[in-house]
Amino acid sequence: MRVLRSLKQSSLFSKSVNLQCSTRASSSSPKTSSLAGLYAPLPTPFKQNGDLDLDGLHYNVEKCWNSPLNGFVALGTTGEFPLLTLDEKISVLGAIAEKRTGKGKRLIAGTGSCSLKETLHLIKIAENFGYDTAMVITPYYYVAKMNDGKSLVQYYTQVADSSPLPIVLYDFPDASGVSISFDAVAALSKHPNIIGIKDSSNNLIRTMEFVRITQGNNFEVLVGSGSLLLPSLMIGATGGIVGVGNIAPVHCVKILEKFIQGDYEGSSVLQKRLVGLNRAVTSKYGIAGMKAVMNHLGYKCGIPRSPLQPLGNEALTDVLDILNNCELED
């Protein structure tokens, strides 16, 4: 209960429940950007021949823009960023920014790469396109050297020192092979240009420790799994960047709204309905499942890019059955 009382005193609970992006001032820190809320990582559409489908991306941004989400992420894991060339990444950033309507939602650019120089190059391009924040995955090739802790602190400090945009750390050990240490996050959370972390570890103990060690630093923890949205809120996270938000934006936002309002039972009911669908479009069928469901819902996502493969008929039937039976709020 002490955690809940602390959350209610935080910036998240001072917002109205529509959770529009806002700024936060602090006399003790120059950080002003608040990440609190829910975001969806946009898929990158591809044509049957594997080429980028920028027209489809334009269509998708226009279709989803008026959802109740706080904003969107370009070039996240759901956006298949490791499978894009540098030029294609720039094209995706530009296409999403081009269809932005007003400033009511935050645009977060996934800009991380294995190279400091390329990461900073993408951040500066994202700034020129009007993005609000840069999300930076851990460098993911020289894994042994990254897991010593010191290399990541140095890397992220160099990024944050040079970046014109506030930085969100991105921790996804299962995908990158690199796990940001607690000591590294504690140190980096004090940097004036590092405002939060997307925690995709799927480990609530890890999430809770991120919250604990960064308290007082104007640093926010966002969960990366739709299945763990409510549990993460209960232990101090202030929102999430969740792929299932592309499919069920209203449902996800209602989980957060009910939690803020103190309706924990109602939030729990909605959370339980989401788990099966979230699993289907992440760990079970992955990006192929996400794109198949979104195509079914009228989006233009196409197929995953090779080496990822589209769903077969049996898997497609299964994922659509799961969608139709999970009683989503709309």
C-alpha positions in Angstrom: 0.0 0.0 0.0 2.9 2.3 0.6 3.9 1.9 -3.1 0.3 2.8 -4.1 0.3 5.9 -1.9 3.6 6.9 -3.4 2.2 6.5 -6.9 -0.8 8.5 -6.2 1.5 11.4 -5.3 3.4 11.1 -8.5 3.0 13.0 -11.7 0.9 10.2 -13.2 -1.8 10.7 -10.7 -1.9 14.4 -11.0 -3.0 14.1 -14.6 -6.6 13.9 -15.8 -7.5 10.4 -16.9 -7.3 11.1 -20.6 -3.5 11.0 -20.0 -2.5 13.5 -22.6 1.2 14.2 -22.9 2.4 17.0 -20.7 5.5 18.5 -19.2 6.8 18.3 -15.7 9.0 20.9 -14.0 11.2 20.1 -11.1 13.2 22.5 -8.9 15.8 19.7 -8.2 16.3 18.5 -11.8 16.4 20.1 -15.3 14.3 17.2 -16.7 10.9 18.3 -17.9 9.5 15.5 -20.1 7.0 13.2 -18.5 6.7 9.7 -20.1 3.7 8.6 -18.0 1.0 6.9 -20.1 0.7 4.3 -22.8 2.4 4.0 -26.2 2.2 1.6 -29.1 5.3 0.6 -31.2 4.2 0.9 -34.8 4.8 -2.0 -37.2 6.8 -1.3 -40.4 4.7 -2.4 -43.4 6.4 -4.4 -46.2 5.1 -5.4 -49.6 5.1 -9.0 -50.8 8.5 -8.4 -52.4 10.0 -7.2 -49.1 10.1 -3.5 -50.0 9.0 -0.8 -47.6 5.3 0.1 -48.0 5.4 3.8 -47.0 1.9 4.4 -48.3 0.7 1.6 -46.0 2.6 3.3 -43.1 0.9 6.6 -43.9 -2.5 4.9 -43.8 -1.8 3.2 -40.5 -0.6 6.4 -38.8 -3.7 8.2 -39.9 -5.9 5.3 -38.8 -4.5 5.0 -35.3 -3.7 8.7 -34.5 -7.0 9.5 -32.8 -6.8 6.5 -30.5 -6.6 7.3 -26.7 -2.9 6.3 -26.6 -0.4 8.9 -25.4 1.8 8.4 -28.5 3.7 6.0 -30.7 7.1 4.5 -31.2 8.8 4.3 -34.6 11.5 1.7 -35.2 10.9 -0.4 -32.1 11.2 -4.2 -32.0 7.6 -4.4 -33.5 8.9 -2.1 -36.2 11.5 -4.7 -37.2 14.3 -2.1 -36.9 17.2 -4.6 -37.1 16.0 -5.7 -40.6 16.1 -2.2 -42.1 18.9 -0.4 -43.8 19.9 3.0 -42.5 18.2 4.7 -45.4 15.0 2.8 -44.7 15.0 3.7 -41.1 15.2 7.4 -42.1 12.3 6.9 -44.5 10.2 5.3 -41.8 10.9 8.1 -39.3 10.0 10.7 -42.0 6.8 8.9 -43.1 5.4 8.7 -39.5 6.3 12.3 -38.7 4.7 13.4 -41.9 1.3 12.2 -40.8 1.5 13.6 -37.3 -1.5 15.7 -36.5 -0.9 18.3 -33.8 1.3 18.0 -30.7 -1.1 16.1 -28.5 0.8 12.8 -28.7 4.4 12.0 -28.2 6.5 10.5 -31.0 9.4 8.4 -29.8 12.1 7.4 -32.3 13.9 4.1 -31.9 17.4 5.2 -32.7 19.7 2.6 -31.1 22.3 0.7 -33.1 25.6 -1.0 -32.3 27.4 2.1 -33.3 27.5 5.3 -31.2 27.9 7.3 -34.4 24.9 5.8 -36.1 22.8 6.2 -33.0 23.5 9.9 -32.7 23.0 10.3 -36.5 19.5 8.9 -36.2 18.7 11.0 -33.1 19.6 14.1 -35.0 17.5 13.1 -38.0 14.6 12.3 -35.6 14.9 15.7 -34.1 14.8 17.3 -37.5 11.5 15.4 -38.2 10.0 16.7 -35.0 10.2 13.6 -32.7 10.0 14.3 -29.0 12.1 11.5 -27.6 14.7 9.0 -28.6 14.6 5.4 -27.4 18.0 3.6 -27.5 18.4 -0.1 -27.3 21.6 -1.5 -25.8 24.3 -2.2 -28.4 23.7 -5.9 -29.2 26.6 -7.4 -31.0 29.7 -7.4 -28.7 27.6 -8.8 -25.9 30.4 -9.9 -23.6 31.9 -6.4 -23.6 28.5 -4.7 -23.0 27.6 -6.8 -20.0 30.5 -5.5 -18.0 28.3 -2.5 -17.0 31.0 0.2 -17.5 30.7 0.1 -21.3 26.9 0.8 -21.2 27.3 3.7 -18.7 29.9 5.3 -21.0 27.8 4.6 -24.1 24.6 6.0 -22.8 26.3 9.0 -21.2 27.9 9.8 -24.5 24.5 9.5 -26.3 22.7 11.6 -23.7 25.5 14.3 -23.6 25.3 14.8 -27.4 21.5 14.2 -28.0 19.2 17.1 -28.7 16.3 14.8 -27.6 15.6 13.3 -24.2 16.7 9.6 -24.0 14.8 6.5 -23.0 16.9 3.5 -22.2 15.6 0.2 -23.8 16.3 -3.0 -22.0 15.3 -6.2 -23.8 17.7 -8.9 -22.8 15.9 -11.7 -24.6 16.3 -10.0 -27.9 19.6 -8.1 -27.5 21.6 -10.6 -25.3 22.5 -7.6 -23.1 21.0 -6.8 -19.7 21.5 -3.3 -18.3 22.7 -3.7 -14.7 20.9 -2.1 -11.8 24.0 -0.1 -11.0 24.2 1.2 -14.5 20.5 2.3 -14.5 20.9 3.9 -11.1 23.8 6.0 -12.4 22.2 6.8 -15.7 18.9 7.9 -14.2 20.7 10.9 -12.7 21.7 12.2 -16.1 19.6 15.3 -16.9 18.9 14.1 -20.4 17.9 10.5 -19.6 14.2 10.4 -18.6 13.2 6.8 -18.4 13.6 3.1 -19.4 11.5 0.7 -21.4 11.7 -2.5 -19.5 11.1 -5.5 -21.7 12.7 -8.0 -19.4 9.3 -9.7 -18.5 10.6 -9.8 -15.0 8.5 -8.0 -12.3 11.3 -8.2 -9.8 13.6 -6.4 -12.2 10.9 -3.8 -13.0 10.4 -3.2 -9.2 14.1 -2.7 -8.7 14.3 -0.2 -11.6 11.5 1.7 -9.8 13.2 1.6 -6.5 16.8 2.6 -7.5 15.6 5.5 -9.6 13.2 7.1 -7.2 13.7 10.9 -6.9 15.5 11.2 -10.2 12.6 12.3 -12.4 13.0 9.0 -14.2 10.1 6.8 -15.2 9.8 3.1 -15.8 7.6 1.9 -18.7 6.8 -1.8 -19.0 7.3 -3.5 -22.4 4.7 -6.3 -22.0 1.0 -5.9 -22.2 0.6 -9.0 -20.0 2.4 -7.2 -17.2 0.8 -3.8 -17.5 -1.3 -3.8 -14.3 1.3 -5.7 -12.2 3.9 -3.2 -13.2 1.7 -0.3 -12.4 1.1 -1.8 -9.0 4.8 -1.8 -8.2 5.5 1.7 -9.5 5.8 1.8 -13.3 4.0 4.8 -14.8 2.8 3.2 -18.1 4.0 1.1 -20.9 5.2 0.7 -24.5 3.2 -2.4 -25.5 2.8 -4.0 -28.9 -0.8 -5.1 -28.1 -1.7 -1.4 -27.8 -1.8 -1.4 -31.6 -4.6 -3.9 -31.5 -6.4 -2.9 -28.3 -5.6 0.7 -27.6 -8.9 1.5 -25.8 -8.7 -1.7 -23.7 -5.1 -0.9 -22.6 -5.8 2.7 -21.7 -8.8 1.6 -19.7 -6.6 -0.7 -17.6 -4.5 2.3 -16.8 -7.5 4.6 -16.2 -9.2 2.2 -13.8 -6.0 1.8 -11.9 -5.6 5.6 -11.6 -9.2 5.9 -10.4 -8.6 3.2 -7.7 -10.8 0.6 -9.4 -8.2 -2.1 -9.0 -10.7 -4.9 -9.5 -12.0 -3.5 -12.7 -8.5 -3.0 -14.0 -7.6 -6.6 -13.0 -10.6 -7.9 -15.0 -9.5 -6.1 -18.1 -5.8 -7.1 -17.6 -6.8 -10.8 -17.5 -8.7 -10.5 -20.7 -5.6 -9.1 -22.4 -3.1 -11.8 -21.5 -4.0 -14.4 -24.1 -4.0 -11.9 -27.0 -0.8 -10.3 -25.9 0.9 -13.7 -25.7 -0.4 -14.6 -29.2 1.0 -11.5 -30.8 4.3 -11.6 -29.0 5.9 -14.8 -27.6 3.7 -17.2 -29.5 3.4 -15.8 -33.0 5.6 -12.7 -32.7 5.5 -9.9 -35.3 3.9 -12.2 -37.8 0.9 -12.6 -35.4 0.8 -8.9 -34.7 0.7 -8.0 -38.4 -1.9 -10.7 -39.2 -4.2 -9.4 -36.6 -3.7 -5.7 -37.6 -4.3 -6.6 -41.3 -7.5 -8.3 -40.2 -8.5 -5.1 -38.4 -8.1 -3.0 -41.5 -4.5 -1.9 -41.2 -2.0 -2.2 -44.0 0.9 -4.0 -42.3 1.8 -6.6 -45.0 4.1 -9.4 -44.0 7.3 -9.6 -41.9 10.6 -9.1 -43.6 12.8 -12.1 -44.2 14.2 -14.0 -42.3 10.9 -13.6 -40.3 8.1 -15.6 -41.9 4.3 -14.8 -42.2 1.8 -17.0 -40.4 0.5 -20.2 -42.0 -3.2 -20.9 -42.2 -3.5 -22.9 -39.0 -1.7 -20.2 -37.0 -3.7 -17.5 -38.6 -7.0 -19.2 -37.6 -5.7 -19.6 -34.1 -4.7 -16.0 -33.5 -7.9 -14.7 -34.9 -9.9 -17.0 -32.7 -8.0 -15.7 -29.7 -8.7 -12.1 -30.9 -12.5 -12.8 -31.2 -12.7 -14.5 -27.8 -10.9 -12.0 -25.5 -13.7 -9.5 -25.0 -11.8 -6.3 -25.8 -13.1 -2.9 -24.7 -13.8 -0.5 -27.5 
